[in-house]
Amino acid sequence: MYPHQVLMEEQKLQKENLTREAQNYLKDFNHFHRGVSLKQSRAEKKGKEFEVSESDTQKLVRLSKSVCVQIYEDMNTTRQEAVAKKKEEERLQQEALELKRIQEEEDLKLKEQAEAKRLEEEKLKEEPKPPVSKNEEGNSLFDYFF
């Protein structure tokens, strides 16, 4: 098995789960591997013994490793995006809590002000008004004409 096959098996990855770049690397590997396999099958049909050349083996391993590198980069990118998303969610949650705290403080102040105003109005209603003397009643122009 080639390195990328082991990695994909360990991570339970399918070709469809890979990014476009990783799929392209895998496609390159598969094309070259198919070419080597065709050489092997032609040689066997002719009755010749076939051995994969060292350069072909090295190229297959190199292509397989490039698939692995791309998969690891994608996994790292995915992990970094998840961490960044989690940090953003935490920041938004902290911001929401801060806004909630500020709103609660403002609501409490408004309630206290409303209560103080209501008590002030009750005091004003409860205060006895000074009685109007009869002298003051008749001294106005309004009283004179009406």
Number of C-alpha atoms within 10 A of each C-alpha: 7 13 16 21 16 12 15 17 11 9 9 9 13 10 12 8 11 18 13 11 13 21 18 14 20 23 15 17 22 15 12 16 17 12 13 16 13 12 14 16 14 12 14 12 9 8 9 11 9 12 9 11 10 9 9 14 13 11 15 19 17 15 23 21 19 19 27 22 15 20 22 14 13 16 14 12 12 12 12 12 12 12 12 12 12 12 12 12 12 12 12 12 12 12 12 12 12 12 12 12 12 12 12 12 12 12 12 12 12 12 12 12 12 12 12 12 12 12 12 12 11 11 11 11 10 9 8 8 8 6 6 8 8 8 8 9 12 11 10 10 9 9 10 9 6 5
